[in-house]
Each structure stands twice: as structure tokens, then as C-alpha cells.
Amino acid sequence: MGDMSSESAHLNAGIDLSQFYQVFFEEAGENLENMEQLLLELDIEAADDEELNAIFRCAHSIKGGAATFGFADVAELTHQMETLLDKLRRHELALASEMIDVLLAAGDALKAQLARHQGSGGAEIDTTELLFNIRALVEGESLPAPSAPATAAAAQPAVAEKHDGRRELELTVGPLDNPKQADNLLDLFKEITDLGTIEALDAGQPADGMRRFRVSTTSSDSDLLDLFTFHVSREQVKLAPLTAGYGFHYGAPGAPADTQPTEDDLGYGFFEDAPGAPAKAEAAPVVVEAPKPVAKAAAPKADAKAAGLESSTLRVSVEKVDQLINLVGELVITQAMLAQNGKAIDTGLYQQLASGLADLERNTRDLQEAVMSIRMIPMSIVFNRFPRMLRDLAAKLGKKVEMVTQGEATELDKGLVEKITDPLTHLVRNSCDHGIETPADRLAKGKPETGTISLIASHQGGSIVIEVRDDGRGLNRQKLLTKARERGLHAPDSLTDAEVWNLIFEPGFSTADQVTDVSGRGVGMDVVKKNITSLGGTVEIDSADGYGMSVRVRLPLTLAIMDGMSVGVGEECYILPLNSVVESFQVQDGMIKTIGGSGRVVEVRDEYMPVIDLEKVFDVPRFDFEHVSNIMVVVEAEGGRVALLVDELLGQQQVVVKNLESNYRRVTDVSGATIMGDGRVALILDIGSLVRRSRH
């Protein structure tokens, strides 16, 4: 290995390789994702030669690039992996479960090594035990003890534990656009008293958007990360053992009194002698989550390959795509203005102009759809991260679980994919922990000992529906009602099944009998629903006691451009999301009935639903005092329907969604705004908020 590194260094002398680093990191991330996917799909009893060859090629590609750029630790580990994989594909060794465990652990270690070289910092990854195990397997020896569990934990310094098992950790959060966002973590520890204690090490004064805390806890790192990521992004959270040599600057709270900045402590740059390997660096915080792909774009690319997209691709930053989408959005608004003004011309006199405007409208819509499709990525990117997580979790819980996925090619906006990942992760973990029974319990109930968790994605209208389904024990109606009453919630026996199932979305509600490092704290399902609702989505639960449970998440395909129905109230124009509109009808005398003195309802096909007068909700000024609104639009959201009273239906059109909160301030019952063809600003109504208003 030393000869290989020195040879590559000699060949690369005089050539600036830093310009190629990002490409290498992205390609290495793709190869690692692909390798993990293939390892999880391997049939131990009858391994496919082509799959083994594909895994070997992944390791070989990473080794070649690492050797070229001088990442000796990465090259050494992949070289040993290559040796084992080569013997497997030549049938000189028989594939065993412990080999897959070691290769998966090696993949995790590679991700941590690559992240360190890319600049995330951290101590050097210790792969001594991992290399020993691989060499032992190559020699045909059995391992003395399992080495598969959490490589991330094995790769970092041991955390000093007190006699009661309590650990002292340093929590680093950031960089954050709004550092006060980290204060939510302080509230989290106040709400969950048995989580431990937390105190700020920076006196509440962020440095470059970074916040630092001391955490004293008995909880596992994975448990802490699952809770923290409901408030801040997982990529922005780092946990490390609390050591004496920390502090962003001299005199920082919590820093040793005798710590003085020296010349050696100053920034050392990205590379010294070997790329990514600083000569003088103390052990820095290590990310404790399961190592992720190095580059954000790596996972989508890898999964695109897995879906069969072998054509040449062009790497473009997300910022450029977003800029293009914004420009197309402005073009859509300009085209709408031209179309609005074009209605006033005589098409007989200006036939060519009218024809040109029609062509512009058609081409603008085609361009808009083409540009929006750039941001659409397949759901396989989300789905492919679950088999490994489920495999480790099932082994930890002593359960046998099989994952089935459908509709991986279904596409969703990239921004939504990033936001839906954490809620789906929580739902899958819940299915494995609460839903699937132990093998003995399943056999006693006449079920196969291996449980099944299904992830299904499909397009329905202008939405995407993601379903998480399991064939486990399902929800017990009586147990939920009992738990709800213990917490002081209003839970009469007259509640429908759907209303009982929705109790699990109440804050702090948990059906677990005891708190574990997997679940039981009651933090999660309420946040899951809150996050999905904030994306304009809904959550529905269906369950049969003893047979399983299904959670259906419905989301809009994109948040940037939407189909809407424009309605007029007085001189104002409002937009209703088209996927929420059920029907519209003209009000006849006697249809609206008053109840309770102030509430009004309307009967539509033997169903009574609340009436909401938009004129009163938004205090719309009216100058034609004799006019009475006589058109109703039925809309639905969050499992409820309401009838909106409006003056007129103006039409259906695609609108560019502008964030009202970032440009103005938050407005109740309004989710955004858009610019109409005549230049007026129209508010986009929050149907979910209006439905909740009707319930109160």
C-alpha cells in the first residue's frame, strides 16, 4: 500500500488534484450506496455471481480514486475488502452472514473516512479491528465475536461513563441560519425529564451560526439523534465525548482555565502532507449517526442508476435549478399578464398576435413542466435507506422482518423528499417496534415468523400517496382509549375507529409499556403529523387489531407551482388548491341552516357540513351592499369538509406559489400568495386551517 500511495503521489506531482475532489467524493458516495444496496439484497444460500461482481467493482472504483488522491486509509480498507470479495466471486470462499455484516460495517467506516477527508473534521477512524476481521475471513477463519453493530460507535473514542451509566457529551449544532432554533433542544430536555440534562457551553452566544451544549444522559446516541432531528437537521448535529480540549475561542464557557491559544491551534487548511490528514490536530467531535453518503447529490444519483438510468448525466447544483425554476415562475406570471391583456384585442384584426399568445401559453406550460421535472427525483432515494436500518433494528429487537417496496419510480419534488425522510423513518421504526411481534408470538397466532413491512408510493391526482403498512398486531382500540383517559384526554366510547386511531397523534401519547432507546417517550407521532401538515399533506390511519396497521401520507407533488381554482369575494381574488376542491354549487333558498345561534351548516346529499363565509373571515370590504354570496365551494382537508361561501368562480389555472411569511408575515388561514395575470396579488388559502376553524 505504501508503494501504491507513493507512486500515485509521484505521478500527480505538479498537478492540482483538488479540482477533482468533489467529483471523487460524489462518485464514492454513489458506489457506497450501491454496494450497501447490493449487499442487503444478496441471497446467502445462492449468491448471484453478477451481484458479487458488481459489489467488487464498487470497492475497486473507490480504491482506485482513493489511491489517486492519496487517501491511504480509504485505499487500504477497500483493498482488503477487494481481497475478500475477489475470493467470494471466484467461489474460493462460501458466503456467510458474518461476511455481509463485516462488509456493511466496512462501508460505514468508509463513509466516515470520506466525510473526514471532505472536511467535516473529527478524529482519525480506527479500522484496526475491522481490517483484522476482514483478513480473518479471507483466511477462512471464523470471527471471535460479532463485529457488525454500529461501526460509527466502534470508530469513535469511548465516552467516559459515570458509575450510574450516565455519559457526558458535547453537542454541537449548526451552522444555523437562526441560532435560536437550537434553544428548542433545551425545551426538549425540560419536557422529557428522564432524558438527562443539558446546558449551554457558549452562554447562548453562537459562533458562526454554531451552538454548543454539554449533555449528561443515559440515552444512546441514536435515541438522542432521533429526538434532535425533529428540531434541527440531522446533518447539523454532532455528538462527541466531552474532553478538556474544546472551545471555539479562548475563554469560551466550559473551556479549561489554563487553555491558551497557540500557533499550533490555528487553522491548518484543508490538506497538509496527505490530503485530508492534518498533521497537528486534536481529536475533534465525530458525527455519531450512521454515516451517510458524503455528497448530498450522491444518494439521488446512486438510486437513479439502480433504477436503470445508465445514460450520461450532468451534475448541476441545486441552487442553479432553483434559480431556473424561479425564472420560469416569473415567465409564467408574465405570460398570464399578456394573456389577460390579450383578451381585450379584436382577434379578427390581430389574428397573428392572438395566435402567438396561444403558442406562448402552450410553450410556457411545456417549459414549466420540463423545468419542474428536473427537481423531481424517484422515491427509491428514500426507500433505499430503510432496508439497512430495518435490518439492524430487527436484530436489536430480536425480530424477523422483511421489507417490501412498491412504486420506487414514483417521483416527488426534491425539497419534499428531504423533508419527508424523517417522518417516514419514524413510521417505519414504529412499525418494527410496536407493530411487528416477536417470532414466537407470531407463530402462536398462526402467522409466519417473519413479519412484513411494506412501503408503497403512487400518484393519485395531483398528489403522491406514501403508505407504510405492516402485518403486525395493529392498534388496540380499548388500550388507546385507556391510555388517553390516563392522560386526561377526552375519549368517550362513542368515538369512531378513525378518531380513536388519531389519538396517537396527541403530544406525548405512547402505547409503549416501557421506555426504551427505540421508543416509548411519546415524542414523535405528533411531530410526524405536524411536519407532514406543514408540507400541505395529510395523514390517515387504518388498523385491524391482530392483523396490522396502515399509515397513508398524502402530499402535493411540488411546493413551487400548483393547480388552483380562483374565486372572487367582493373585489378580492383568492386561490383554492385544486386537489382540495370537491365540488361547487349554487345556493338555493332554505339550504343554509343556523345552529346554536351563530353556526351555519348546509346539507349536501344527506351530509351536513359547516359553512364558512370568506367575506367575514377576511373582512372583505364590499361596496355593492345589496349583493349576497350565492355560490358554495366544497373543500376537504385533514379528514373534514367545509363549504366556502363565495361570489363567483373565476377559473382554473396554474399559479406560482410565493412564500408570504418570508416576504411579509404569517397570516392565519393563508398558506401563500401568487401574482395574477392582471398584476394583482391573490392569497392562497390554507384549507386545513379553515377546516380546523370550523371545528372550533
N, C-alpha and C positions, 0 to 999 in steps of 0.2 A: 504493500500500500504506500509506503514511503517513497519508493521509486516512481510509482504512478503519479503521486502528488508533485514530486519534484520535476518530473518530466513535463507534466501539464503546465507547471509554473514557468518552466523554461520556454515552452512553446508560446506561452501567452505573454512573454516579456515584451514590453513596449506596446502592448495592445490594451486599450481601456475596455475592460470587460463589464464595467459597471452598467453600461447602457443596455446590456442583455440580462441583467439580474432579474428584472421584473418578469420578463418572458419566461425565464427558467422557473421562478417561483410559481407562476401560474400553471405552467405545464406539469411541474412536480405535484402541485395540488390536484390537478386533474388525474394524474396517474395514481396517486394515493387513494383518491375517491373510487376510481375504477377498480383498483386492486382490492380494496375492502369489500366492495360490492360483489366481486367475483369470489372472494374467499367465503363470504356468507352464503353464497349460492352453491358452493361445492358439495357434491354428494360424496361423503366419506367412503361409502361402500363401493361406489363405482365412479371415481373421479373422471371427468371428461378431459382427454388429452389437450384439446384445443383451449379449454379454460385454464389448464395449468400453464400452457404456453403463453397465454395472454397475461397471466399473473407474472410470469418470468420476464416478459417484455416490459411490463410496467417497472419492475425493480431495476432491470437493465438500463432503461432510459434515465431513471433518476440517478443511478450510479454514474453514468456517462457524463451527465450535466454537472453533478457534484464534483467529479474529478476535474472537469474542465475549469470550474470556477474556484477550485481549491478548498472546497468544503470537505475536509478529510474525514470528519466524524460521520457525515452522511454517507460518503463513499464507502467507508469501512463497514457500516451496518448493512447497506444494500448489497455489498459484496458477499457478506456471509449469508444473507437471505437468498441471493442468487445461487449460492452453492447448494443450499437445501432444496430450493425449487428445481434446480437442474437435476438432482438425484430423483426427485419425485416424478418429473416428466419423463425421465429415462427408465422409470419403474425399478430403480435400484433400491428405493425405499417404499414401504407401503404407507399411504396417507393415514394419519391418526388425528383424533380430535385435538390432542395437545399440540400438534404441529400448527393447526389453524389458530389456536389460542396464542401461540408464540408469534406467529406471523402478524396477527392482528395487533398484538402488543408492540411489535417492531414498527408497524405502520403508525401507531400513536406516537412512538418515540421519534420517528422521522418527522412527523408534523411539528412536534415541539422543537426539534433541532432546526428545521427550516424556519419556523417562526422566530427563533432566536437569531438566526443569520439575517433574517429580513429586517431586524431592528427592534423587535418587541422587548429585547433585553432579557434578563434572567440568568440564573446560574447555568453552567455547562451541564448538559444532560448526561447523567451517568448510565451508560448502557453495558456496564461490565457483566452484570448478571444475565442480561438479555443475550449478549454475544456468547456467553458460556453455555446458555441453554440451546442456542441455535447450533453451536458446534457439537454439543452432546447429541442432539437429534441427528445431525449429519453422520455421526459415528454409529448411529443405530442404538444409542443408549436411551433409557427412559429417564424422565426428569424426576428429581428427588421430591419436588413439591410443585403444585400448580403455580404457574407464573403469569397466568392470563389477567387476573384482576387489575384494574385501573393502573395502567402504565404511568399515567400522569402522576399518580401518587408515588409510584416507585421511583420516578425520575426526579423528584424534588427532595430537598432537605427535610429531615424528620422534624416535626413540630414538637416543641417542648411541651410535655403534658404535665399537669399538676397531679397530685396523688388522687384526686377525685375524677380524673379523666378530662378535666377542663383544659382547653388549649388557648394559648394566647396568639392571636393572628394580627397581621397588619393588612387592612383592607384599603386598596387604592381604587378610586373611582374616577374615570374620566378618560380623555378630556370631554367636558360637558359644555354645551352652549350656555346652559343656565346652571351654574354650580349649585344653586339652591335645591335643584332636583334631588341631590344626594341626601338632603335632610329627610326625605321620605323613609330612608333606611333607619333613621333614629326613631321615627314613629312606629316602624315595623317591630323593633325590639320592645317598644312600650306595649304594643298590642299583644305580642306573643312573649309572655314573661319568661317561659321556660327556654326561650331561645338563647338567653345569655345576656351579656351587657355590651354596650358599645359606647365609645367616647371619641370625640374628635381629637386628632393629633395636630391639626392645623389651626385650632382656635377659630374654626369657621371661616378662615381666610384662604380661599383657593389660590393655587399657584398654577398659572397657565391652564386654568379650567380643571385642574386636578384636585380632588378631595382625598384626605387620608384619615383613617379611623383605626382605633385599637378595638379589637373584638375578642371577648372572652366567652367561650362557648364549648358545649359538649357535642354540638351537632356536627355532622360530616360536611365536608366541603361541597359535595353535590347537593345536599339539602339546603345549605346556605345560598348557593348559586341559583337554585330553582326559585327561592323566595326573592332574592335580589333582582332577578331579571324581570320581575313584574313591574319594577320601578325604573330600572336603567338597563341599557342594552348589555347583553352577555359579554360582548367584545370590550366593554368599558370597565369590566370588573376584574380585579386581580386580587388574589389572596396569597399571602406568604407568611412564613413563620416570623414572629416578632423578634427582631435581632437588635443589637446595640448600634449597628452602623447604618442608620437610616436618617432621613430628613432631607427635604429639598434644599434647605439652606441652613446655615449656622444659626442656632438659636431657635429653631422650629420647636413647637411644643412637643414634648416627648423625646426630644433628642438628648443624648448624653451631654452632661455639662462640660466635659472636657473635650468634646469633639471640635476640632478646628479644621477648617477647610485648608487643604494643602494643594500643592501644584498637581499632585497625582490624582486628586479628586476631580479635577476639571474635566470637561467633556473630552473624550478621546477620539471622537469621529466615528465613522461607520466601520472602517477597516484599519487595521494596523499592519501586522505582518501577514496573517492569513485573513481572508475575507470573513467578516462577521465574528472574529475571535479577538476581542480586546485583550491587550497584554496585561493591563493592570485594572482589574475590575472586581469589586466585592460582589458577593452573592446578592443578586437583586431579586425583587419579587417574581415569582413564577406563576403563570396562569394555571389555575388548578382544575379548570374544566377539562373535559375530554378534549384533546387538541383538535382544532378544526382545520379545514383547508386553509392554506396560507393566504391565498388571494381571494377576495370576495367573488371575483368573477370565475374562480376555479370550479366551484361546485356546479353552476349552471352549465359550463362548457362540458364538464365530465359527463353530466347526465344527458346532455344533448347527444354526445357520442353514443352513450348507452342506448338512446332511443333510435339510433341508426343514422344520425345526421353526419355522414362521413365527408360531406362536401367541404371545400375550403371555406374558412371563416375569417372575418376581420374583427380584430379586437378594438372596440370603441368604448371610451369611458362613459359611465352612466351620466355624468354631467353634460356631455355633448348631446346625448339622446334626449335628456330633459330639456335642454335648450332648443332642440329641434321641435319637440312637442309643443313647447310654449310658442314658438314662432308659427307653427301650424294652427295653434289655437287662435292667435291673433288674425291669421289669414281667414279662418272660419268666420270670425266676427266681422271682418271687412267684407267678405263675400255676402254675409247676411245683410249688411247695410246696403250694398249695391242692389241686392235682390229686392229689398224693401223700397228703395228709391225707384227701381225699375218698374214697379207695379204702376207707377203714375204715368208712364210713357205710352204713347199710341203704338202698339206692336205693328200696326199696318204701315206706319210711316218709318218706324225704326226696327224693321224686321231683323236685320243683321245684328243690331245691338241686343235685341231680345234673345236671339239665338246664341250669341256669345255669352250672355248672362246665364243661360240654361247650361251651356257647356262648362262654364266656370263652376257652377254649383255642383255638377256631376263630378268634375275632376277634383274639386276641393274635397268632396266626400271620399273619393277613392284615395287621395293623398293622405287624408286624415286617418283612414282605416289602415293604410300601409304603414304610416309612421307609428301609430299606436301598437301595431303588431310587433314592432321592434322591441318594445318593453314587455311583451307577453312571453313568458317562459313556462315550460311544462311543469306540472305538479310533481313530476318524478323527482325534482330537485328537493322537495320537502319530504316526499315519501321515502326516498332512499336513505335518509339518515335514521329512520326508525328501526330497521331490522337489527342493526348492531346494538342500539340502545335497549331494544326489547330482549335481545339475546342475553345481555349482561344482567338486566333487571330480573328476567325469569330465573336465571341461575341463582341470583341472590335470594329470591323468594322461594326457591325450591319448586318452581312450577314448570310445566312444559307448555310452550306457547308457539303457535305457528302464525306468521303474518301473511295475509293475502291482500294484494293491492289490485285495484281496477281503475282504469281511466287515467293512468300516469301521463298520457299525452295531452290531457286536458290543460289548456293554457290559462294563466292568470297574470295580471299585471305584477311586475317585479316588486313594486312597492308593497303590494298586498301580500305577496309571498313572504317577504321579510317579516311582516307584522303578524301573519297567521301562524308562523312556525312555532312560537312559544305556546299559544293556546292549544294547538294540536298536540304538541309534546305532552302537555298536562293531561289531555283527554286520553292519549294512548297509555300513559303511565297509570292513570286511574283505572282503565280497563284491565290492565295487567294486575294491579294491586287489589282493587276492590271487586272487580268483575270475575276474572278467571279463578276457578277453585284449584286447590292442590290436586295432583293426580289421584290420590286416594279418595278424596271427596267426589271427584268426577266419576270414578269407577263405581262408587257406591250409588250414585244417582243414575247409573246406566249410560253415562256419557263416555266418549273417547277420552283417554287420559290426557291427550294433547288438546288444549284449548285453541280457539281461532279468534284472532283479532283482524277485522277487515277494514281497510282504508279504501274508500270509493269516491272518486271525483267525477262529476258530469256537468254538462251545461244544461241549464233549464231556462229558456227565455234569455233575458239579458243578465242572468246571474250564473254563478257557479255554485254547485252544491257539493260539499265535502261531508261524507258520512264516516263516523268511527263506530264500528259495530263489533260486539263480542258475543260469544255463546256461553257466557258465564252465568252467575247466579241471578243477575238482574237486580232491580230495585224492589225492596220490600215496602209496600205501602204503609203497613202498620208501624214498622220500625221508623220510617221517615216522620210519620205523624207524632210518634212518641218523642223522638229527638227534637222536633220542632217545638212541642209543648214544653219540654225541659228547658229550652232556650227562651221561653216566653213568647213564642210566635203564635199568631192567630191561626190555628189549624183544626177547624171543625171536621167531623167525619163527612160532612156534605161536600167537601172539596172533590172536584173531578180528578181523575188519574193524572191528567196533564198538569193540573195545578199542584198536585202533590209532588210530581217529579220536579217541578220548578223550584221546590223548596231547597234543593241542593245548591241553588244559586244564591241563597241568602248568605250575607257575610258571616264568616266564622262557622258555617254549618259543615259538619263532617259526620259520615256514617262509620268511620273507623272506631273500633273499640279501644284502641290504644295508639299512642303517638309513636311513629317510627321515623327513621331517616328518609322514608319514601313518601309517607303521607300521614294524615291524621290531625294536622293542626287547623284544618278548616280554612286555610289560606289557599285560594286557587280558583275554584269554580266560579266564585263571584267575580274575580278579576278576569277570568276567561270570558264571561259574558260581557263584562264592561268593555274589554278590548275589542271584541267582535262587534258589539253595538256601535262603538266609536268609528268603525270602518263602514258603517251603513249596513251591517249584516244582522242576521237573526240566528238564534239557537233553538232547536226543537229537540225534545227528548221523547223517546218511546221505549217502553220496557215491559217485559213479561217476567214475573217472579219465577226464578228457576230456569229460565230459558235464555236470558241475555238482555242486552240493552243496546240502544242505538242513539247516537247524538248526531243530529244533522245541522251543519253550519251552512248558511246561505249568504253569499257575498256578491257584491257587484263586480263585474269583470274588471273595471278600472275606476279610479277616482278622478281622472283628469277630464274626461269627456263623457257625457251621459245623454240618454234619450229622455226628453221631458215633455210634459204637457203644460202649455202656458194657459193660465186662466186670468180673467180680468175681474177686479173688485174695485168699483169706483174708477178712478183714473190710474190705479196701480196694476202692475202685472206681476204675477207670481208663477213659479215653476214647480210642478209636482213631478217627482221621479216616476217615469213611466212604469217601471216594474212594480210600483206600489199602487198604481191605479187599477181598480177592479172594473168599475163601470160609471156611467153618468146618466142622469135622467132629469126630466123637468118636474118640478114640484107642483102637485095638484092640491086644491083646497082640501083641508082636513087630513093631509098626510102627516104633518108635523104635530106631535102631541107634547103637552107640557107635563112634567112630573116633578114633584117635590117643590113646586113654586117657581123654580128657576131653570131646572134642567129640561132640555128638549130632546126628543127622540123621534126617529122616523121609522116606519115599518116598510121593509123591503123584502118581499117574498117570505112573509111569516117570520122575519127576523127583525128585532128592534135594535137599532144602533144609535149611538149619541150623535147629535147634530152640533157641528162647530161652525159658527159664523165668523169667517175670516175678517169681515169688516170690523167686528168688535174686538177680535184678538189683536189686530194690528192697528186699531184706531184709525182706520182709513177715512180721510175727510171726504164728505160727499156733498155735492152742490145741487144734484137733482133729488131733492128731498122726497119726492113722491115715488121714487124708484124702489122697488122691492126685489131683492135677490130671489130668483126662482129656478136656479139650476143647482143640482147637487152632484158632487163627485165622490164616489165611494172609494176610499183608500184603505190599505191594510198594512200593518207593521206590528212586530212583536206579538203575533198571535191575536191581535184585535183589529176591529174595523170601525171606522168613523165616517160620517157623511159631512163633507165640507160644503158650505153654502157659498156660491159664487155668482157673479153677474153674467159672465159669458165664458165660453170656451174659445180661446184664440187660435189654437192649433197645436200640432206636434212637431218638435224639432230637436236636433242635437245641440246641446249647449256646452260651452267650455266652463268648467267649474273653477271659480276663483275662491280662495280661502278668505272668508270675511274676517275671521278672528285675527289673522296676521296683518291684515290691511286696515282694520278698523277696531272692532272689539267683538266679543261674543254676544250674540243676540239670541234670546230664548225663542225656540221653535223654528230657528233658521239654521240650516246646515252649510250654506254658502251663497254665492251670488254669481251672476253672469251678466254679460252685456248683450242686449238685444240688437236686432237689426237696425232699429231706429236710433241706436246710441243710448237708450235708457238702461239703467241698471235694474235687473229683476232679481228678487230674492228667491233662493231655492229652499223650499220648506222642508223641515225635519219631521217626517211623518211619524217616526217613533215618538218624538216629543209630544206631538199633537194627540197621539193615542194615549199616552200616559196622562196628559192633561185631562182627557175625557174621563179617565178612571178616578180622578180626584175631584 
